[in-house]
């Protein structure tokens, strides 16, 4: 999770540290309460049929819906739309109002190998912004990134 010097003092954090922060502090709510996990899917595939974007969705105790999207494509950003489908009611909902967007990827962290002098440059942290929700909204996923979209739902 981090690099240390000869006296075991933390000198820098690894990509795993920043990804764990994103998952445990942004995607889920860091409280001792139940979260509900739902099935999610993506249709972002390459020419060979390989899935390029994976999606994970959780309903948090604070009544926000949180979607974690992993763009495994190292070369290209992907534009996605988001819809939440209730199969029983045969209805769809979308993020409404402000949506928190938190991203950590290749633009925020790059490891520069150099033997024992290897280092990250840049070395985090994740980038936070606010975007608008709504039907037909397009969200951009940078190459080689994890992005969390979090907000409330509306019709």
FIKOLZA-1660 file (N, C-alpha, C; in steps of 0.1 Angstrom, whole numbers, plus 5000, padded with zeros to 4 digits):
% residues 155
   i   px   py   pz ch aa at
   1 5008 4988 5000  A  X  N
   1 5000 5000 5000  A  X CA
   1 5009 5013 5000  A  X  C
   2 5021 5012 5005  A  X  N
   2 5030 5023 5005  A  X CA
   2 5044 5019 5005  A  X  C
   3 5053 5028 5002  A  X  N
   3 5067 5026 5002  A  X CA
   3 5073 5032 5014  A  X  C
   4 5084 5025 5019  A  X  N
   4 5090 5030 5032  A  X CA
   4 5105 5032 5029  A  X  C
   5 5111 5040 5038  A  X  N
   5 5126 5041 5037  A  X CA
   5 5132 5031 5046  A  X  C
   6 5145 5032 5048  A  X  N
   6 5153 5022 5057  A  X CA
   6 5148 5023 5071  A  X  C
   7 5142 5034 5075  A  X  N
   7 5137 5035 5089  A  X CA
   7 5122 5032 5090  A  X  C
   8 5117 5026 5080  A  X  N
   8 5103 5022 5079  A  X CA
   8 5093 5034 5080  A  X  C
   9 5098 5046 5075  A  X  N
   9 5089 5058 5074  A  X CA
   9 5083 5058 5060  A  X  C
  10 5070 5061 5059  A  X  N
  10 5063 5061 5046  A  X CA
  10 5069 5072 5038  A  X  C
  11 5073 5068 5026  A  X  N
  11 5079 5078 5017  A  X CA
  11 5069 5082 5005  A  X  C
  12 5060 5072 5002  A  X  N
  12 5050 5075 4992  A  X CA
  12 5040 5064 4992  A  X  C
  13 5029 5066 4986  A  X  N
  13 5018 5057 4985  A  X CA
  13 5017 5050 4971  A  X  C
  14 5012 5038 4971  A  X  N
  14 5011 5031 4958  A  X CA
  14 4998 5033 4952  A  X  C
  15 4996 5028 4939  A  X  N
  15 4983 5029 4933  A  X CA
  15 4973 5021 4940  A  X  C
  16 4977 5010 4946  A  X  N
  16 4967 5002 4954  A  X CA
  16 4961 5010 4966  A  X  C
  17 4969 5018 4972  A  X  N
  17 4964 5026 4983  A  X CA
  17 4953 5036 4978  A  X  C
  18 4956 5043 4967  A  X  N
  18 4946 5052 4962  A  X CA
  18 4934 5045 4957  A  X  C
  19 4935 5033 4951  A  X  N
  19 4924 5026 4946  A  X CA
  19 4915 5021 4958  A  X  C
  20 4922 5017 4969  A  X  N
  20 4915 5012 4981  A  X CA
  20 4907 5024 4987  A  X  C
  21 4913 5036 4987  A  X  N
  21 4906 5048 4992  A  X CA
  21 4894 5051 4984  A  X  C
  22 4895 5050 4971  A  X  N
  22 4884 5052 4962  A  X CA
  22 4872 5043 4965  A  X  C
  23 4876 5030 4967  A  X  N
  23 4865 5020 4969  A  X CA
  23 4859 5022 4983  A  X  C
  24 4867 5023 4993  A  X  N
  24 4862 5023 5007  A  X CA
  24 4858 5036 5012  A  X  C
  25 4861 5047 5006  A  X  N
  25 4856 5060 5011  A  X CA
  25 4847 5068 5001  A  X  C
  26 4847 5063 4988  A  X  N
  26 4839 5070 4978  A  X CA
  26 4828 5062 4973  A  X  C
  27 4831 5049 4969  A  X  N
  27 4821 5041 4963  A  X CA
  27 4811 5036 4973  A  X  C
  28 4816 5030 4984  A  X  N
  28 4807 5027 4995  A  X CA
  28 4808 5038 5006  A  X  C
  29 4798 5038 5015  A  X  N
  29 4798 5048 5025  A  X CA
  29 4806 5042 5037  A  X  C
  30 4816 5049 5043  A  X  N
  30 4824 5043 5053  A  X CA
  30 4816 5043 5067  A  X  C
  31 4806 5035 5068  A  X  N
  31 4798 5034 5080  A  X CA
  31 4795 5020 5083  A  X  C
  32 4791 5017 5095  A  X  N
  32 4788 5003 5099  A  X CA
  32 4773 5001 5097  A  X  C
  33 4769 5001 5084  A  X  N
  33 4755 4999 5080  A  X CA
  33 4754 4991 5068  A  X  C
  34 4743 4985 5065  A  X  N
  34 4741 4977 5054  A  X CA
  34 4741 4985 5041  A  X  C
  35 4748 4979 5031  A  X  N
  35 4748 4984 5017  A  X CA
  35 4741 4973 5009  A  X  C
  36 4734 4977 4998  A  X  N
  36 4728 4967 4989  A  X CA
  36 4736 4968 4976  A  X  C
  37 4740 4956 4972  A  X  N
  37 4748 4955 4960  A  X CA
  37 4738 4949 4949  A  X  C
  38 4739 4955 4937  A  X  N
  38 4731 4951 4926  A  X CA
  38 4739 4947 4914  A  X  C
  39 4733 4939 4905  A  X  N
  39 4740 4935 4893  A  X CA
  39 4741 4947 4883  A  X  C
  40 4752 4948 4877  A  X  N
  40 4754 4959 4867  A  X CA
  40 4761 4953 4854  A  X  C
  41 4759 4959 4843  A  X  N
  41 4765 4954 4831  A  X CA
  41 4770 4966 4822  A  X  C
  42 4778 4962 4813  A  X  N
  42 4784 4972 4803  A  X CA
  42 4784 4965 4790  A  X  C
  43 4783 4973 4779  A  X  N
  43 4784 4968 4766  A  X CA
  43 4797 4974 4759  A  X  C
  44 4806 4979 4766  A  X  N
  44 4818 4985 4760  A  X CA
  44 4828 4973 4758  A  X  C
  45 4830 4969 4745  A  X  N
  45 4838 4958 4741  A  X CA
  45 4847 4962 4730  A  X  C
  46 4859 4955 4729  A  X  N
  46 4868 4957 4718  A  X CA
  46 4864 4949 4706  A  X  C
  47 4871 4950 4695  A  X  N
  47 4868 4943 4683  A  X CA
  47 4868 4928 4684  A  X  C
  48 4875 4923 4695  A  X  N
  48 4875 4908 4697  A  X CA
  48 4864 4904 4707  A  X  C
  49 4856 4913 4712  A  X  N
  49 4845 4909 4721  A  X CA
  49 4849 4910 4736  A  X  C
  50 4862 4914 4739  A  X  N
  50 4866 4915 4753  A  X CA
  50 4859 4927 4759  A  X  C
  51 4855 4925 4772  A  X  N
  51 4848 4936 4779  A  X CA
  51 4858 4946 4784  A  X  C
  52 4856 4959 4780  A  X  N
  52 4866 4969 4783  A  X CA
  52 4862 4977 4796  A  X  C
  53 4849 4978 4799  A  X  N
  53 4845 4985 4811  A  X CA
  53 4836 4976 4819  A  X  C
  54 4840 4975 4832  A  X  N
  54 4832 4967 4841  A  X CA
  54 4825 4977 4851  A  X  C
  55 4813 4973 4855  A  X  N
  55 4805 4982 4864  A  X CA
  55 4801 4974 4876  A  X  C
  56 4800 4982 4887  A  X  N
  56 4796 4977 4900  A  X CA
  56 4787 4987 4907  A  X  C
  57 4776 4983 4912  A  X  N
  57 4766 4993 4917  A  X CA
  57 4762 4990 4931  A  X  C
  58 4761 5000 4940  A  X  N
  58 4757 4998 4953  A  X CA
  58 4747 5009 4957  A  X  C
  59 4736 5005 4965  A  X  N
  59 4728 5015 4971  A  X CA
  59 4733 5017 4985  A  X  C
  60 4737 5029 4988  A  X  N
  60 4744 5032 5001  A  X CA
  60 4733 5035 5012  A  X  C
  61 4737 5034 5024  A  X  N
  61 4728 5038 5035  A  X CA
  61 4723 5052 5035  A  X  C
  62 4731 5061 5029  A  X  N
  62 4727 5076 5028  A  X CA
  62 4718 5079 5017  A  X  C
  63 4712 5068 5011  A  X  N
  63 4702 5069 5000  A  X CA
  63 4708 5073 4987  A  X  C
  64 4721 5073 4986  A  X  N
  64 4728 5076 4973  A  X CA
  64 4731 5063 4966  A  X  C
  65 4730 5063 4953  A  X  N
  65 4734 5052 4944  A  X CA
  65 4749 5055 4940  A  X  C
  66 4757 5045 4940  A  X  N
  66 4771 5046 4937  A  X CA
  66 4775 5036 4927  A  X  C
  67 4781 5041 4916  A  X  N
  67 4784 5032 4905  A  X CA
  67 4800 5033 4903  A  X  C
  68 4806 5022 4904  A  X  N
  68 4821 5021 4902  A  X CA
  68 4823 5015 4888  A  X  C
  69 4830 5022 4880  A  X  N
  69 4833 5018 4866  A  X CA
  69 4848 5017 4864  A  X  C
  70 4852 5005 4859  A  X  N
  70 4866 5003 4857  A  X CA
  70 4869 5002 4842  A  X  C
  71 4876 5012 4836  A  X  N
  71 4880 5012 4822  A  X CA
  71 4893 5005 4821  A  X  C
  72 4893 4993 4816  A  X  N
  72 4905 4985 4814  A  X CA
  72 4912 4988 4801  A  X  C
  73 4907 4996 4793  A  X  N
  73 4913 5000 4781  A  X CA
  73 4925 5010 4784  A  X  C
  74 4937 5006 4781  A  X  N
  74 4948 5015 4784  A  X CA
  74 4950 5026 4774  A  X  C
  75 4944 5025 4763  A  X  N
  75 4946 5035 4752  A  X CA
  75 4935 5045 4750  A  X  C
  76 4923 5041 4753  A  X  N
  76 4912 5050 4750  A  X CA
  76 4902 5053 4761  A  X  C
  77 4897 5065 4761  A  X  N
  77 4886 5069 4770  A  X CA
  77 4874 5063 4765  A  X  C
  78 4864 5060 4773  A  X  N
  78 4851 5056 4768  A  X CA
  78 4840 5065 4774  A  X  C
  79 4831 5068 4765  A  X  N
  79 4819 5076 4769  A  X CA
  79 4807 5066 4772  A  X  C
  80 4801 5068 4783  A  X  N
  80 4791 5059 4787  A  X CA
  80 4778 5067 4791  A  X  C
  81 4767 5060 4790  A  X  N
  81 4754 5065 4796  A  X CA
  81 4750 5055 4807  A  X  C
  82 4743 5060 4817  A  X  N
  82 4739 5052 4828  A  X CA
  82 4724 5052 4830  A  X  C
  83 4719 5040 4832  A  X  N
  83 4705 5039 4835  A  X CA
  83 4703 5027 4845  A  X  C
  84 4694 5029 4854  A  X  N
  84 4691 5020 4865  A  X CA
  84 4677 5014 4861  A  X  C
  85 4677 5001 4859  A  X  N
  85 4665 4994 4854  A  X CA
  85 4659 4986 4865  A  X  C
  86 4646 4988 4868  A  X  N
  86 4638 4980 4877  A  X CA
  86 4630 4970 4869  A  X  C
  87 4635 4958 4869  A  X  N
  87 4629 4947 4860  A  X CA
  87 4615 4944 4864  A  X  C
  88 4612 4944 4877  A  X  N
  88 4598 4941 4882  A  X CA
  88 4588 4952 4877  A  X  C
  89 4592 4964 4879  A  X  N
  89 4583 4975 4875  A  X CA
  89 4584 4979 4861  A  X  C
  90 4594 4974 4854  A  X  N
  90 4597 4977 4840  A  X CA
  90 4598 4992 4838  A  X  C
  91 4607 4998 4847  A  X  N
  91 4609 5012 4846  A  X CA
  91 4624 5015 4847  A  X  C
  92 4628 5027 4843  A  X  N
  92 4642 5031 4843  A  X CA
  92 4643 5044 4851  A  X  C
  93 4654 5046 4858  A  X  N
  93 4657 5058 4865  A  X CA
  93 4672 5062 4861  A  X  C
  94 4675 5074 4864  A  X  N
  94 4688 5080 4860  A  X CA
  94 4693 5088 4872  A  X  C
  95 4706 5091 4872  A  X  N
  95 4711 5100 4882  A  X CA
  95 4704 5113 4880  A  X  C
  96 4700 5120 4890  A  X  N
  96 4694 5134 4888  A  X CA
  96 4701 5144 4897  A  X  C
  97 4701 5156 4893  A  X  N
  97 4708 5167 4900  A  X CA
  97 4723 5165 4899  A  X  C
  98 4730 5169 4910  A  X  N
  98 4744 5168 4910  A  X CA
  98 4749 5154 4912  A  X  C
  99 4759 5150 4905  A  X  N
  99 4765 5137 4906  A  X CA
  99 4780 5138 4910  A  X  C
 100 4784 5132 4920  A  X  N
 100 4799 5133 4924  A  X CA
 100 4806 5123 4914  A  X  C
 101 4817 5128 4909  A  X  N
 101 4825 5120 4900  A  X CA
 101 4840 5120 4905  A  X  C
 102 4844 5108 4909  A  X  N
 102 4857 5107 4914  A  X CA
 102 4865 5097 4906  A  X  C
 103 4877 5101 4901  A  X  N
 103 4884 5093 4891  A  X CA
 103 4899 5091 4896  A  X  C
 104 4904 5079 4894  A  X  N
 104 4918 5076 4897  A  X CA
 104 4923 5067 4885  A  X  C
 105 4933 5072 4878  A  X  N
 105 4938 5064 4867  A  X CA
 105 4952 5068 4863  A  X  C
 106 4955 5065 4851  A  X  N
 106 4968 5067 4845  A  X CA
 106 4972 5082 4845  A  X  C
 107 4963 5091 4845  A  X  N
 107 4966 5105 4845  A  X CA
 107 4970 5110 4859  A  X  C
 108 4965 5102 4869  A  X  N
 108 4968 5106 4883  A  X CA
 108 4980 5098 4889  A  X  C
 109 4984 5087 4883  A  X  N
 109 4994 5079 4888  A  X CA
 109 5002 5071 4877  A  X  C
 110 5015 5073 4877  A  X  N
 110 5023 5066 4868  A  X CA
 110 5036 5061 4875  A  X  C
 111 5039 5048 4875  A  X  N
 111 5051 5043 4881  A  X CA
 111 5062 5045 4872  A  X  C
 112 5073 5050 4877  A  X  N
 112 5085 5052 4869  A  X CA
 112 5096 5043 4875  A  X  C
 113 5098 5031 4868  A  X  N
 113 5107 5021 4874  A  X CA
 113 5122 5026 4873  A  X  C
 114 5129 5024 4883  A  X  N
 114 5143 5027 4883  A  X CA
 114 5150 5019 4894  A  X  C
 115 5148 5006 4894  A  X  N
 115 5154 4998 4905  A  X CA
 115 5149 5002 4918  A  X  C
 116 5158 5003 4928  A  X  N
 116 5154 5007 4941  A  X CA
 116 5150 5022 4942  A  X  C
 117 5153 5030 4931  A  X  N
 117 5149 5044 4931  A  X CA
 117 5137 5046 4923  A  X  C
 118 5129 5036 4921  A  X  N
 118 5116 5038 4913  A  X CA
 118 5107 5047 4921  A  X  C
 119 5098 5054 4914  A  X  N
 119 5089 5063 4920  A  X CA
 119 5077 5065 4912  A  X  C
 120 5067 5070 4917  A  X  N
 120 5055 5074 4910  A  X CA
 120 5055 5089 4907  A  X  C
 121 5051 5092 4894  A  X  N
 121 5051 5106 4890  A  X CA
 121 5041 5107 4878  A  X  C
 122 5030 5112 4879  A  X  N
 122 5024 5118 4891  A  X CA
 122 5020 5107 4901  A  X  C
 123 5017 5111 4914  A  X  N
 123 5015 5101 4924  A  X CA
 123 5002 5104 4932  A  X  C
 124 4991 5107 4925  A  X  N
 124 4978 5108 4931  A  X CA
 124 4976 5123 4935  A  X  C
 125 4965 5125 4942  A  X  N
 125 4954 5116 4945  A  X CA
 125 4944 5115 4934  A  X  C
 126 4932 5110 4937  A  X  N
 126 4921 5109 4928  A  X CA
 126 4916 5123 4925  A  X  C
 127 4909 5125 4914  A  X  N
 127 4903 5138 4910  A  X CA
 127 4888 5137 4913  A  X  C
 128 4884 5148 4920  A  X  N
 128 4870 5149 4923  A  X CA
 128 4863 5161 4916  A  X  C
 129 4851 5158 4911  A  X  N
 129 4844 5169 4905  A  X CA
 129 4829 5166 4906  A  X  C
 130 4821 5176 4902  A  X  N
 130 4806 5174 4902  A  X CA
 130 4801 5176 4888  A  X  C
 131 4793 5166 4883  A  X  N
 131 4787 5167 4870  A  X CA
 131 4772 5166 4872  A  X  C
 132 4765 5168 4861  A  X  N
 132 4750 5168 4861  A  X CA
 132 4745 5154 4858  A  X  C
 133 4734 5150 4864  A  X  N
 133 4728 5137 4860  A  X CA
 133 4716 5140 4851  A  X  C
 134 4710 5129 4847  A  X  N
 134 4698 5130 4838  A  X CA
 134 4698 5119 4827  A  X  C
 135 4687 5117 4822  A  X  N
 135 4686 5108 4811  A  X CA
 135 4694 5113 4799  A  X  C
 136 4702 5103 4793  A  X  N
 136 4710 5107 4782  A  X CA
 136 4723 5113 4785  A  X  C
 137 4726 5116 4797  A  X  N
 137 4739 5122 4801  A  X CA
 137 4750 5112 4797  A  X  C
 138 4761 5118 4792  A  X  N
 138 4772 5110 4789  A  X CA
 138 4784 5113 4798  A  X  C
 139 4790 5102 4804  A  X  N
 139 4801 5103 4813  A  X CA
 139 4813 5098 4807  A  X  C
 140 4824 5105 4808  A  X  N
 140 4837 5100 4802  A  X CA
 140 4845 5093 4812  A  X  C
 141 4850 5081 4808  A  X  N
 141 4859 5073 4816  A  X CA
 141 4873 5074 4810  A  X  C
 142 4883 5080 4817  A  X  N
 142 4896 5081 4811  A  X CA
 142 4902 5067 4809  A  X  C
 143 4913 5066 4800  A  X  N
 143 4919 5053 4799  A  X CA
 143 4925 5048 4812  A  X  C
 144 4925 5035 4813  A  X  N
 144 4931 5028 4825  A  X CA
 144 4927 5035 4838  A  X  C
 145 4914 5035 4841  A  X  N
 145 4910 5043 4853  A  X CA
 145 4898 5036 4860  A  X  C
 146 4897 5040 4873  A  X  N
 146 4885 5036 4881  A  X CA
 146 4878 5049 4883  A  X  C
 147 4865 5050 4880  A  X  N
 147 4856 5061 4882  A  X CA
 147 4844 5058 4890  A  X  C
 148 4841 5066 4900  A  X  N
 148 4829 5064 4908  A  X CA
 148 4820 5076 4905  A  X  C
 149 4808 5072 4901  A  X  N
 149 4797 5082 4900  A  X CA
 149 4787 5079 4911  A  X  C
 150 4784 5090 4919  A  X  N
 150 4775 5088 4930  A  X CA
 150 4765 5099 4931  A  X  C
 151 4752 5095 4933  A  X  N
 151 4742 5106 4935  A  X CA
 151 4728 5099 4937  A  X  C
 152 4718 5107 4936  A  X  N
 152 4705 5103 4938  A  X CA
 152 4698 5100 4925  A  X  C
 153 4687 5092 4925  A  X  N
 153 4681 5088 4913  A  X CA
 153 4668 5096 4911  A  X  C
 154 4664 5098 4899  A  X  N
 154 4651 5104 4895  A  X CA
 154 4647 5097 4882  A  X  C
 155 4635 5101 4877  A  X  N
 155 4630 5095 4865  A  X CA
 155 4635 5102 4853  A  X  C
% end
